[in-house]
């Protein structure tokens, strides 16, 4: 199964970039480049979704 999420990536005032995923509250990332911010955001989304799945009743 493949899912698609929205990433909003903007320049950070202090330099670099920050990223958020609108569908996963709390998922954010940062990096010196857009690509680094995107990779960091993907890692954050994965961690949050794994944590939420582990909390489901079995």
PDBQT receptor file of N, H, CA, C and O in Angstrom, charges set to zero:
ATOM      1  N   UNK A   1       0.839  -1.177   0.000  1.00  0.00    +0.000 N 
ATOM      2  CA  UNK A   1       0.000   0.000   0.000  1.00  0.00    +0.000 C 
ATOM      3  C   UNK A   1       0.888   1.244   0.000  1.00  0.00    +0.000 C 
ATOM      4  O   UNK A   1       1.871   1.326   0.735  1.00  0.00    +0.000 OA
ATOM      5  N   UNK A   2       0.524   2.189  -0.825  1.00  0.00    +0.000 N 
ATOM      6  H   UNK A   2      -0.276   2.122  -1.422  1.00  0.00    +0.000 HD
ATOM      7  CA  UNK A   2       1.276   3.431  -0.903  1.00  0.00    +0.000 C 
ATOM      8  C   UNK A   2       0.363   4.573  -0.502  1.00  0.00    +0.000 C 
ATOM      9  O   UNK A   2      -0.760   4.690  -0.993  1.00  0.00    +0.000 OA
ATOM     10  N   UNK A   3       0.855   5.415   0.396  1.00  0.00    +0.000 N 
ATOM     11  H   UNK A   3       1.767   5.321   0.795  1.00  0.00    +0.000 HD
ATOM     12  CA  UNK A   3       0.080   6.570   0.838  1.00  0.00    +0.000 C 
ATOM     13  C   UNK A   3       0.799   7.842   0.419  1.00  0.00    +0.000 C 
ATOM     14  O   UNK A   3       2.025   7.868   0.309  1.00  0.00    +0.000 OA
ATOM     15  N   UNK A   4       0.042   8.873   0.192  1.00  0.00    +0.000 N 
ATOM     16  H   UNK A   4      -0.953   8.852   0.281  1.00  0.00    +0.000 HD
ATOM     17  CA  UNK A   4       0.619  10.168  -0.135  1.00  0.00    +0.000 C 
ATOM     18  C   UNK A   4       0.217  11.168   0.933  1.00  0.00    +0.000 C 
ATOM     19  O   UNK A   4      -0.927  11.193   1.386  1.00  0.00    +0.000 OA
ATOM     20  N   UNK A   5       1.173  11.987   1.324  1.00  0.00    +0.000 N 
ATOM     21  H   UNK A   5       2.103  11.967   0.955  1.00  0.00    +0.000 HD
ATOM     22  CA  UNK A   5       0.941  13.008   2.332  1.00  0.00    +0.000 C 
ATOM     23  C   UNK A   5       1.393  14.352   1.787  1.00  0.00    +0.000 C 
ATOM     24  O   UNK A   5       2.213  14.421   0.871  1.00  0.00    +0.000 OA
ATOM     25  N   UNK A   6       0.857  15.407   2.352  1.00  0.00    +0.000 N 
ATOM     26  H   UNK A   6       0.192  15.351   3.096  1.00  0.00    +0.000 HD
ATOM     27  CA  UNK A   6       1.220  16.760   1.958  1.00  0.00    +0.000 C 
ATOM     28  C   UNK A   6       2.388  17.242   2.804  1.00  0.00    +0.000 C 
ATOM     29  O   UNK A   6       2.356  17.135   4.030  1.00  0.00    +0.000 OA
ATOM     30  N   UNK A   7       3.408  17.766   2.159  1.00  0.00    +0.000 N 
ATOM     31  H   UNK A   7       3.434  17.852   1.163  1.00  0.00    +0.000 HD
ATOM     32  CA  UNK A   7       4.538  18.368   2.861  1.00  0.00    +0.000 C 
ATOM     33  C   UNK A   7       4.581  19.848   2.513  1.00  0.00    +0.000 C 
ATOM     34  O   UNK A   7       4.573  20.227   1.342  1.00  0.00    +0.000 OA
ATOM     35  N   UNK A   8       4.626  20.667   3.540  1.00  0.00    +0.000 N 
ATOM     36  H   UNK A   8       4.632  20.358   4.491  1.00  0.00    +0.000 HD
ATOM     37  CA  UNK A   8       4.800  22.107   3.344  1.00  0.00    +0.000 C 
ATOM     38  C   UNK A   8       6.213  22.427   3.805  1.00  0.00    +0.000 C 
ATOM     39  O   UNK A   8       6.549  22.235   4.974  1.00  0.00    +0.000 OA
ATOM     40  N   UNK A   9       7.034  22.913   2.893  1.00  0.00    +0.000 N 
ATOM     41  H   UNK A   9       6.762  23.069   1.944  1.00  0.00    +0.000 HD
ATOM     42  CA  UNK A   9       8.424  23.214   3.190  1.00  0.00    +0.000 C 
ATOM     43  C   UNK A   9       8.667  24.688   2.911  1.00  0.00    +0.000 C 
ATOM     44  O   UNK A   9       8.400  25.182   1.816  1.00  0.00    +0.000 OA
ATOM     45  N   UNK A  10       9.179  25.382   3.924  1.00  0.00    +0.000 N 
ATOM     46  H   UNK A  10       9.396  24.981   4.814  1.00  0.00    +0.000 HD
ATOM     47  CA  UNK A  10       9.413  26.822   3.801  1.00  0.00    +0.000 C 
ATOM     48  C   UNK A  10      10.786  27.175   4.359  1.00  0.00    +0.000 C 
ATOM     49  O   UNK A  10      11.331  26.446   5.189  1.00  0.00    +0.000 OA
ATOM     50  N   UNK A  11      11.338  28.287   3.905  1.00  0.00    +0.000 N 
ATOM     51  H   UNK A  11      10.896  28.878   3.231  1.00  0.00    +0.000 HD
ATOM     52  CA  UNK A  11      12.605  28.743   4.481  1.00  0.00    +0.000 C 
ATOM     53  C   UNK A  11      12.420  29.097   5.962  1.00  0.00    +0.000 C 
ATOM     54  O   UNK A  11      11.412  29.691   6.345  1.00  0.00    +0.000 OA
ATOM     55  N   UNK A  12      13.389  28.733   6.773  1.00  0.00    +0.000 N 
ATOM     56  H   UNK A  12      14.208  28.251   6.462  1.00  0.00    +0.000 HD
ATOM     57  CA  UNK A  12      13.369  29.102   8.190  1.00  0.00    +0.000 C 
ATOM     58  C   UNK A  12      14.042  30.466   8.355  1.00  0.00    +0.000 C 
ATOM     59  O   UNK A  12      15.020  30.761   7.668  1.00  0.00    +0.000 OA
ATOM     60  N   UNK A  13      13.526  31.297   9.260  1.00  0.00    +0.000 N 
ATOM     61  H   UNK A  13      12.731  31.058   9.818  1.00  0.00    +0.000 HD
ATOM     62  CA  UNK A  13      14.113  32.637   9.439  1.00  0.00    +0.000 C 
ATOM     63  C   UNK A  13      15.601  32.607   9.785  1.00  0.00    +0.000 C 
ATOM     64  O   UNK A  13      16.358  33.493   9.389  1.00  0.00    +0.000 OA
ATOM     65  N   UNK A  14      16.009  31.579  10.529  1.00  0.00    +0.000 N 
ATOM     66  H   UNK A  14      15.394  30.859  10.851  1.00  0.00    +0.000 HD
ATOM     67  CA  UNK A  14      17.406  31.488  10.957  1.00  0.00    +0.000 C 
ATOM     68  C   UNK A  14      18.304  30.796   9.930  1.00  0.00    +0.000 C 
ATOM     69  O   UNK A  14      19.500  30.617  10.159  1.00  0.00    +0.000 OA
ATOM     70  N   UNK A  15      17.720  30.413   8.811  1.00  0.00    +0.000 N 
ATOM     71  H   UNK A  15      16.748  30.558   8.626  1.00  0.00    +0.000 HD
ATOM     72  CA  UNK A  15      18.457  29.712   7.757  1.00  0.00    +0.000 C 
ATOM     73  C   UNK A  15      17.976  28.280   7.635  1.00  0.00    +0.000 C 
ATOM     74  O   UNK A  15      17.384  27.743   8.572  1.00  0.00    +0.000 OA
ATOM     75  N   UNK A  16      18.213  27.670   6.524  1.00  0.00    +0.000 N 
ATOM     76  H   UNK A  16      18.693  28.106   5.763  1.00  0.00    +0.000 HD
ATOM     77  CA  UNK A  16      17.736  26.314   6.283  1.00  0.00    +0.000 C 
ATOM     78  C   UNK A  16      16.251  26.310   5.964  1.00  0.00    +0.000 C 
ATOM     79  O   UNK A  16      15.687  27.313   5.528  1.00  0.00    +0.000 OA
ATOM     80  N   UNK A  17      15.629  25.156   6.190  1.00  0.00    +0.000 N 
ATOM     81  H   UNK A  17      16.087  24.340   6.544  1.00  0.00    +0.000 HD
ATOM     82  CA  UNK A  17      14.216  24.987   5.857  1.00  0.00    +0.000 C 
ATOM     83  C   UNK A  17      13.521  24.191   6.956  1.00  0.00    +0.000 C 
ATOM     84  O   UNK A  17      14.145  23.390   7.651  1.00  0.00    +0.000 OA
ATOM     85  N   UNK A  18      12.213  24.426   7.102  1.00  0.00    +0.000 N 
ATOM     86  H   UNK A  18      11.705  25.077   6.537  1.00  0.00    +0.000 HD
ATOM     87  CA  UNK A  18      11.402  23.625   8.006  1.00  0.00    +0.000 C 
ATOM     88  C   UNK A  18      10.271  23.017   7.200  1.00  0.00    +0.000 C 
ATOM     89  O   UNK A  18       9.860  23.559   6.174  1.00  0.00    +0.000 OA
ATOM     90  N   UNK A  19       9.773  21.890   7.673  1.00  0.00    +0.000 N 
ATOM     91  H   UNK A  19      10.106  21.450   8.507  1.00  0.00    +0.000 HD
ATOM     92  CA  UNK A  19       8.728  21.170   6.939  1.00  0.00    +0.000 C 
ATOM     93  C   UNK A  19       7.690  20.627   7.908  1.00  0.00    +0.000 C 
ATOM     94  O   UNK A  19       8.019  20.219   9.021  1.00  0.00    +0.000 OA
ATOM     95  N   UNK A  20       6.438  20.625   7.479  1.00  0.00    +0.000 N 
ATOM     96  H   UNK A  20       6.170  20.957   6.574  1.00  0.00    +0.000 HD
ATOM     97  CA  UNK A  20       5.348  20.032   8.259  1.00  0.00    +0.000 C 
ATOM     98  C   UNK A  20       4.494  19.169   7.340  1.00  0.00    +0.000 C 
ATOM     99  O   UNK A  20       4.431  19.392   6.131  1.00  0.00    +0.000 OA
ATOM    100  N   UNK A  21       3.843  18.185   7.936  1.00  0.00    +0.000 N 
ATOM    101  H   UNK A  21       3.895  18.004   8.918  1.00  0.00    +0.000 HD
ATOM    102  CA  UNK A  21       2.912  17.326   7.209  1.00  0.00    +0.000 C 
ATOM    103  C   UNK A  21       1.523  17.626   7.750  1.00  0.00    +0.000 C 
ATOM    104  O   UNK A  21       1.257  17.405   8.932  1.00  0.00    +0.000 OA
ATOM    105  N   UNK A  22       0.640  18.124   6.903  1.00  0.00    +0.000 N 
ATOM    106  H   UNK A  22       0.856  18.304   5.943  1.00  0.00    +0.000 HD
ATOM    107  CA  UNK A  22      -0.677  18.555   7.355  1.00  0.00    +0.000 C 
ATOM    108  C   UNK A  22      -1.560  17.402   7.826  1.00  0.00    +0.000 C 
ATOM    109  O   UNK A  22      -2.439  17.610   8.662  1.00  0.00    +0.000 OA
ATOM    110  N   UNK A  23      -1.346  16.193   7.310  1.00  0.00    +0.000 N 
ATOM    111  H   UNK A  23      -0.631  16.024   6.631  1.00  0.00    +0.000 HD
ATOM    112  CA  UNK A  23      -2.191  15.053   7.671  1.00  0.00    +0.000 C 
ATOM    113  C   UNK A  23      -1.756  14.353   8.953  1.00  0.00    +0.000 C 
ATOM    114  O   UNK A  23      -2.517  13.565   9.515  1.00  0.00    +0.000 OA
ATOM    115  N   UNK A  24      -0.532  14.634   9.423  1.00  0.00    +0.000 N 
ATOM    116  H   UNK A  24       0.086  15.274   8.966  1.00  0.00    +0.000 HD
ATOM    117  CA  UNK A  24      -0.024  13.968  10.621  1.00  0.00    +0.000 C 
ATOM    118  C   UNK A  24       0.374  15.051  11.638  1.00  0.00    +0.000 C 
ATOM    119  O   UNK A  24       1.500  15.548  11.609  1.00  0.00    +0.000 OA
ATOM    120  N   UNK A  25      -0.546  15.408  12.529  1.00  0.00    +0.000 N 
ATOM    121  H   UNK A  25      -1.461  15.003  12.553  1.00  0.00    +0.000 HD
ATOM    122  CA  UNK A  25      -0.232  16.440  13.514  1.00  0.00    +0.000 C 
ATOM    123  C   UNK A  25       1.016  16.085  14.325  1.00  0.00    +0.000 C 
ATOM    124  O   UNK A  25       1.173  14.958  14.794  1.00  0.00    +0.000 OA
ATOM    125  N   UNK A  26       1.884  17.060  14.476  1.00  0.00    +0.000 N 
ATOM    126  H   UNK A  26       1.757  17.976  14.096  1.00  0.00    +0.000 HD
ATOM    127  CA  UNK A  26       3.114  16.851  15.225  1.00  0.00    +0.000 C 
ATOM    128  C   UNK A  26       4.289  16.440  14.369  1.00  0.00    +0.000 C 
ATOM    129  O   UNK A  26       5.424  16.429  14.845  1.00  0.00    +0.000 OA
ATOM    130  N   UNK A  27       4.042  16.102  13.112  1.00  0.00    +0.000 N 
ATOM    131  H   UNK A  27       3.120  16.111  12.725  1.00  0.00    +0.000 HD
ATOM    132  CA  UNK A  27       5.134  15.698  12.228  1.00  0.00    +0.000 C 
ATOM    133  C   UNK A  27       5.774  16.935  11.621  1.00  0.00    +0.000 C 
ATOM    134  O   UNK A  27       5.131  17.690  10.892  1.00  0.00    +0.000 OA
ATOM    135  N   UNK A  28       7.045  17.131  11.930  1.00  0.00    +0.000 N 
ATOM    136  H   UNK A  28       7.568  16.518  12.523  1.00  0.00    +0.000 HD
ATOM    137  CA  UNK A  28       7.775  18.247  11.354  1.00  0.00    +0.000 C 
ATOM    138  C   UNK A  28       9.225  17.857  11.177  1.00  0.00    +0.000 C 
ATOM    139  O   UNK A  28       9.706  16.914  11.804  1.00  0.00    +0.000 OA
ATOM    140  N   UNK A  29       9.915  18.580  10.327  1.00  0.00    +0.000 N 
ATOM    141  H   UNK A  29       9.524  19.346   9.817  1.00  0.00    +0.000 HD
ATOM    142  CA  UNK A  29      11.318  18.310  10.071  1.00  0.00    +0.000 C 
ATOM    143  C   UNK A  29      12.037  19.589   9.733  1.00  0.00    +0.000 C 
ATOM    144  O   UNK A  29      11.427  20.636   9.515  1.00  0.00    +0.000 OA
ATOM    145  N   UNK A  30      13.346  19.481   9.695  1.00  0.00    +0.000 N 
ATOM    146  H   UNK A  30      13.842  18.630   9.872  1.00  0.00    +0.000 HD
ATOM    147  CA  UNK A  30      14.152  20.637   9.337  1.00  0.00    +0.000 C 
ATOM    148  C   UNK A  30      15.426  20.178   8.670  1.00  0.00    +0.000 C 
ATOM    149  O   UNK A  30      15.822  19.019   8.795  1.00  0.00    +0.000 OA
ATOM    150  N   UNK A  31      16.067  21.088   7.961  1.00  0.00    +0.000 N 
ATOM    151  H   UNK A  31      15.745  22.030   7.860  1.00  0.00    +0.000 HD
ATOM    152  CA  UNK A  31      17.326  20.763   7.298  1.00  0.00    +0.000 C 
ATOM    153  C   UNK A  31      17.939  21.976   6.659  1.00  0.00    +0.000 C 
ATOM    154  O   UNK A  31      17.295  23.014   6.502  1.00  0.00    +0.000 OA
ATOM    155  N   UNK A  32      19.186  21.833   6.296  1.00  0.00    +0.000 N 
ATOM    156  H   UNK A  32      19.709  20.990   6.423  1.00  0.00    +0.000 HD
ATOM    157  CA  UNK A  32      19.901  22.924   5.629  1.00  0.00    +0.000 C 
ATOM    158  C   UNK A  32      19.428  23.107   4.192  1.00  0.00    +0.000 C 
ATOM    159  O   UNK A  32      19.534  24.197   3.631  1.00  0.00    +0.000 OA
ATOM    160  N   UNK A  33      18.900  22.023   3.593  1.00  0.00    +0.000 N 
ATOM    161  H   UNK A  33      18.814  21.137   4.049  1.00  0.00    +0.000 HD
ATOM    162  CA  UNK A  33      18.385  22.088   2.227  1.00  0.00    +0.000 C 
ATOM    163  C   UNK A  33      16.942  21.581   2.225  1.00  0.00    +0.000 C 
ATOM    164  O   UNK A  33      16.489  20.979   3.199  1.00  0.00    +0.000 OA
ATOM    165  N   UNK A  34      16.234  21.823   1.141  1.00  0.00    +0.000 N 
ATOM    166  H   UNK A  34      16.602  22.312   0.350  1.00  0.00    +0.000 HD
ATOM    167  CA  UNK A  34      14.870  21.317   1.000  1.00  0.00    +0.000 C 
ATOM    168  C   UNK A  34      14.872  19.789   1.103  1.00  0.00    +0.000 C 
ATOM    169  O   UNK A  34      14.015  19.207   1.768  1.00  0.00    +0.000 OA
ATOM    170  N   UNK A  35      15.830  19.149   0.446  1.00  0.00    +0.000 N 
ATOM    171  H   UNK A  35      16.526  19.622  -0.095  1.00  0.00    +0.000 HD
ATOM    172  CA  UNK A  35      15.906  17.684   0.470  1.00  0.00    +0.000 C 
ATOM    173  C   UNK A  35      16.138  17.160   1.881  1.00  0.00    +0.000 C 
ATOM    174  O   UNK A  35      15.515  16.174   2.273  1.00  0.00    +0.000 OA
ATOM    175  N   UNK A  36      17.021  17.796   2.658  1.00  0.00    +0.000 N 
ATOM    176  H   UNK A  36      17.527  18.598   2.339  1.00  0.00    +0.000 HD
ATOM    177  CA  UNK A  36      17.258  17.377   4.043  1.00  0.00    +0.000 C 
ATOM    178  C   UNK A  36      15.999  17.545   4.887  1.00  0.00    +0.000 C 
ATOM    179  O   UNK A  36      15.684  16.683   5.708  1.00  0.00    +0.000 OA
ATOM    180  N   UNK A  37      15.286  18.633   4.692  1.00  0.00    +0.000 N 
ATOM    181  H   UNK A  37      15.541  19.332   4.025  1.00  0.00    +0.000 HD
ATOM    182  CA  UNK A  37      14.046  18.860   5.436  1.00  0.00    +0.000 C 
ATOM    183  C   UNK A  37      13.009  17.799   5.076  1.00  0.00    +0.000 C 
ATOM    184  O   UNK A  37      12.281  17.320   5.946  1.00  0.00    +0.000 OA
ATOM    185  N   UNK A  38      12.942  17.435   3.807  1.00  0.00    +0.000 N 
ATOM    186  H   UNK A  38      13.534  17.824   3.101  1.00  0.00    +0.000 HD
ATOM    187  CA  UNK A  38      12.004  16.411   3.349  1.00  0.00    +0.000 C 
ATOM    188  C   UNK A  38      12.342  15.048   3.956  1.00  0.00    +0.000 C 
ATOM    189  O   UNK A  38      11.449  14.340   4.421  1.00  0.00    +0.000 OA
ATOM    190  N   UNK A  39      13.613  14.680   3.954  1.00  0.00    +0.000 N 
ATOM    191  H   UNK A  39      14.338  15.256   3.576  1.00  0.00    +0.000 HD
ATOM    192  CA  UNK A  39      14.036  13.400   4.534  1.00  0.00    +0.000 C 
ATOM    193  C   UNK A  39      13.734  13.371   6.028  1.00  0.00    +0.000 C 
ATOM    194  O   UNK A  39      13.261  12.359   6.545  1.00  0.00    +0.000 OA
ATOM    195  N   UNK A  40      14.001  14.468   6.722  1.00  0.00    +0.000 N 
ATOM    196  H   UNK A  40      14.385  15.290   6.302  1.00  0.00    +0.000 HD
ATOM    197  CA  UNK A  40      13.732  14.560   8.165  1.00  0.00    +0.000 C 
ATOM    198  C   UNK A  40      12.232  14.453   8.435  1.00  0.00    +0.000 C 
ATOM    199  O   UNK A  40      11.815  13.804   9.394  1.00  0.00    +0.000 OA
ATOM    200  N   UNK A  41      11.426  15.088   7.592  1.00  0.00    +0.000 N 
ATOM    201  H   UNK A  41      11.765  15.616   6.813  1.00  0.00    +0.000 HD
ATOM    202  CA  UNK A  41       9.972  15.016   7.746  1.00  0.00    +0.000 C 
ATOM    203  C   UNK A  41       9.460  13.596   7.526  1.00  0.00    +0.000 C 
ATOM    204  O   UNK A  41       8.606  13.125   8.278  1.00  0.00    +0.000 OA
ATOM    205  N   UNK A  42       9.962  12.918   6.521  1.00  0.00    +0.000 N 
ATOM    206  H   UNK A  42      10.656  13.300   5.910  1.00  0.00    +0.000 HD
ATOM    207  CA  UNK A  42       9.547  11.538   6.262  1.00  0.00    +0.000 C 
ATOM    208  C   UNK A  42       9.857  10.659   7.463  1.00  0.00    +0.000 C 
ATOM    209  O   UNK A  42       9.038   9.823   7.844  1.00  0.00    +0.000 OA
ATOM    210  N   UNK A  43      11.022  10.834   8.060  1.00  0.00    +0.000 N 
ATOM    211  H   UNK A  43      11.687  11.513   7.750  1.00  0.00    +0.000 HD
ATOM    212  CA  UNK A  43      11.392  10.056   9.251  1.00  0.00    +0.000 C 
ATOM    213  C   UNK A  43      10.438  10.350  10.406  1.00  0.00    +0.000 C 
ATOM    214  O   UNK A  43      10.047   9.435  11.131  1.00  0.00    +0.000 OA
ATOM    215  N   UNK A  44      10.062  11.608  10.583  1.00  0.00    +0.000 N 
ATOM    216  H   UNK A  44      10.379  12.351   9.994  1.00  0.00    +0.000 HD
ATOM    217  CA  UNK A  44       9.135  11.982  11.653  1.00  0.00    +0.000 C 
ATOM    218  C   UNK A  44       7.757  11.369  11.429  1.00  0.00    +0.000 C 
ATOM    219  O   UNK A  44       7.140  10.874  12.373  1.00  0.00    +0.000 OA
ATOM    220  N   UNK A  45       7.268  11.396  10.191  1.00  0.00    +0.000 N 
ATOM    221  H   UNK A  45       7.769  11.797   9.424  1.00  0.00    +0.000 HD
ATOM    222  CA  UNK A  45       5.963  10.797   9.877  1.00  0.00    +0.000 C 
ATOM    223  C   UNK A  45       5.991   9.308  10.178  1.00  0.00    +0.000 C 
ATOM    224  O   UNK A  45       5.060   8.785  10.790  1.00  0.00    +0.000 OA
ATOM    225  N   UNK A  46       7.041   8.619   9.759  1.00  0.00    +0.000 N 
ATOM    226  H   UNK A  46       7.797   9.043   9.262  1.00  0.00    +0.000 HD
ATOM    227  CA  UNK A  46       7.147   7.178  10.017  1.00  0.00    +0.000 C 
ATOM    228  C   UNK A  46       7.126   6.878  11.506  1.00  0.00    +0.000 C 
ATOM    229  O   UNK A  46       6.415   5.975  11.947  1.00  0.00    +0.000 OA
ATOM    230  N   UNK A  47       7.899   7.625  12.283  1.00  0.00    +0.000 N 
ATOM    231  H   UNK A  47       8.477   8.358  11.924  1.00  0.00    +0.000 HD
ATOM    232  CA  UNK A  47       7.943   7.400  13.731  1.00  0.00    +0.000 C 
ATOM    233  C   UNK A  47       6.577   7.618  14.375  1.00  0.00    +0.000 C 
ATOM    234  O   UNK A  47       6.137   6.816  15.199  1.00  0.00    +0.000 OA
ATOM    235  N   UNK A  48       5.915   8.698  13.999  1.00  0.00    +0.000 N 
ATOM    236  H   UNK A  48       6.272   9.350  13.330  1.00  0.00    +0.000 HD
ATOM    237  CA  UNK A  48       4.599   8.988  14.582  1.00  0.00    +0.000 C 
ATOM    238  C   UNK A  48       3.568   7.925  14.203  1.00  0.00    +0.000 C 
ATOM    239  O   UNK A  48       2.785   7.496  15.051  1.00  0.00    +0.000 OA
ATOM    240  N   UNK A  49       3.561   7.500  12.953  1.00  0.00    +0.000 N 
ATOM    241  H   UNK A  49       4.198   7.848  12.264  1.00  0.00    +0.000 HD
ATOM    242  CA  UNK A  49       2.592   6.487  12.534  1.00  0.00    +0.000 C 
ATOM    243  C   UNK A  49       2.888   5.138  13.192  1.00  0.00    +0.000 C 
ATOM    244  O   UNK A  49       1.960   4.433  13.588  1.00  0.00    +0.000 OA
ATOM    245  N   UNK A  50       4.158   4.770  13.315  1.00  0.00    +0.000 N 
ATOM    246  H   UNK A  50       4.912   5.343  12.993  1.00  0.00    +0.000 HD
ATOM    247  CA  UNK A  50       4.497   3.526  14.010  1.00  0.00    +0.000 C 
ATOM    248  C   UNK A  50       4.059   3.578  15.465  1.00  0.00    +0.000 C 
ATOM    249  O   UNK A  50       3.543   2.593  15.994  1.00  0.00    +0.000 OA
ATOM    250  N   UNK A  51       4.261   4.719  16.116  1.00  0.00    +0.000 N 
ATOM    251  H   UNK A  51       4.680   5.519  15.687  1.00  0.00    +0.000 HD
ATOM    252  CA  UNK A  51       3.849   4.875  17.513  1.00  0.00    +0.000 C 
ATOM    253  C   UNK A  51       2.329   4.774  17.654  1.00  0.00    +0.000 C 
ATOM    254  O   UNK A  51       1.829   4.120  18.570  1.00  0.00    +0.000 OA
ATOM    255  N   UNK A  52       1.615   5.408  16.765  1.00  0.00    +0.000 N 
ATOM    256  H   UNK A  52       2.021   5.938  16.021  1.00  0.00    +0.000 HD
ATOM    257  CA  UNK A  52       0.142   5.358  16.838  1.00  0.00    +0.000 C 
ATOM    258  C   UNK A  52      -0.390   3.963  16.520  1.00  0.00    +0.000 C 
ATOM    259  O   UNK A  52      -1.381   3.536  17.112  1.00  0.00    +0.000 OA
ATOM    260  N   UNK A  53       0.245   3.253  15.605  1.00  0.00    +0.000 N 
ATOM    261  H   UNK A  53       1.051   3.600  15.125  1.00  0.00    +0.000 HD
ATOM    262  CA  UNK A  53      -0.186   1.882  15.300  1.00  0.00    +0.000 C 
ATOM    263  C   UNK A  53       0.088   0.951  16.478  1.00  0.00    +0.000 C 
ATOM    264  O   UNK A  53      -0.712   0.056  16.750  1.00  0.00    +0.000 OA
ATOM    265  N   UNK A  54       1.183   1.141  17.169  1.00  0.00    +0.000 N 
ATOM    266  H   UNK A  54       1.833   1.868  16.948  1.00  0.00    +0.000 HD
ATOM    267  CA  UNK A  54       1.510   0.275  18.304  1.00  0.00    +0.000 C 
ATOM    268  C   UNK A  54       0.551   0.497  19.477  1.00  0.00    +0.000 C 
ATOM    269  O   UNK A  54       0.424  -0.368  20.344  1.00  0.00    +0.000 OA
ATOM    270  N   UNK A  55      -0.121   1.647  19.508  1.00  0.00    +0.000 N 
ATOM    271  H   UNK A  55      -0.017   2.349  18.804  1.00  0.00    +0.000 HD
ATOM    272  CA  UNK A  55      -1.052   1.941  20.590  1.00  0.00    +0.000 C 
ATOM    273  C   UNK A  55      -2.450   1.354  20.342  1.00  0.00    +0.000 C 
ATOM    274  O   UNK A  55      -3.292   1.365  21.240  1.00  0.00    +0.000 OA
ATOM    275  N   UNK A  56      -2.698   0.844  19.128  1.00  0.00    +0.000 N 
ATOM    276  H   UNK A  56      -2.014   0.836  18.399  1.00  0.00    +0.000 HD
ATOM    277  CA  UNK A  56      -4.005   0.261  18.824  1.00  0.00    +0.000 C 
ATOM    278  C   UNK A  56      -4.182  -1.049  19.582  1.00  0.00    +0.000 C 
ATOM    279  O   UNK A  56      -3.218  -1.789  19.778  1.00  0.00    +0.000 OA
ATOM    280  N   UNK A  57      -5.417  -1.342  20.010  1.00  0.00    +0.000 N 
ATOM    281  H   UNK A  57      -6.201  -0.741  19.851  1.00  0.00    +0.000 HD
ATOM    282  CA  UNK A  57      -5.667  -2.619  20.682  1.00  0.00    +0.000 C 
ATOM    283  C   UNK A  57      -5.411  -3.783  19.721  1.00  0.00    +0.000 C 
ATOM    284  O   UNK A  57      -5.672  -3.685  18.522  1.00  0.00    +0.000 OA
ATOM    285  N   UNK A  58      -4.905  -4.861  20.262  1.00  0.00    +0.000 N 
ATOM    286  H   UNK A  58      -4.693  -4.940  21.236  1.00  0.00    +0.000 HD
ATOM    287  CA  UNK A  58      -4.595  -6.023  19.427  1.00  0.00    +0.000 C 
ATOM    288  C   UNK A  58      -5.597  -7.116  19.607  1.00  0.00    +0.000 C 
ATOM    289  O   UNK A  58      -5.484  -8.167  18.977  1.00  0.00    +0.000 OA
TER     290      UNK A  58
